[in-house]
Amino acid sequence: MTLVLPPRLTASALTLRDAAERRGLRTVQLPTFDVPAGLRADHLHAGPTFADVVAPLLGIAPLEAPHDWLARLPRELTRREITLVTLGEAYELRRPAFVKSPNDKNIKAMIYTDGSRLPGPDAIDRRTPVLVSDIVDFTAEYRLHLLDGAVQVGSQYAERGTLLLGPPSADALAFGADLLASVGHTLPTAIVVDVGVIDGRWAVIESNAAWASGAYVADPDLALDVVLRAAGPLDRLSSHDRRFVRPSHSRLGSREPTGA
């Protein structure tokens, strides 16, 4: 099996690459987004832009949650109001809100004082979907790598908005298990979900594609299991996962520059 990697690797990606090589996988780090003729690969670990170019050419199926997954969760799992709208609709916001892209990085995830502060239509397509959320404070944040309806591995990554790496708490793991029991059928079999604590209560922060997510200090061998399933051969997908394949064309988002 071969794992394809992008031109630039984060520290987490390096750790996953090393875990793959220890397992006997071949790893190929491409110097550009161009796929060399004759390259065959089974898996991918990279950001969305790289995956959109490379995955279709290699027959790799990157899995992700639906754009509206977070917005459709019941309030008892999010502890805040979250809606999915287009960027054009978000321009009408007249209150502070936390705005982010569901599965991409087109919109910087942050608090915007109102809709006029969002990137303009000259930079981002007005039809781009965005999540608009109430502003809340998470006192602790954890990343959970989920596989086949169970929490495979996890890591704490923040406390009160500041980077703090460490093992996941027992309560974080328990909330992840409860989440899967409740809504696991709405997710692909391999995914990352971030969870945290708001006013002493557990809540879902967001979902992330495992093939594009860092593992922080989680066991890289266990995280790799999730990454490999989350971006594997299209022709080996289960019927369940086929509906979670990231679209490979007609994507909305940042406008490409024209001309040379």
Disulfide bonds with the S-S distance in Angstrom:
none
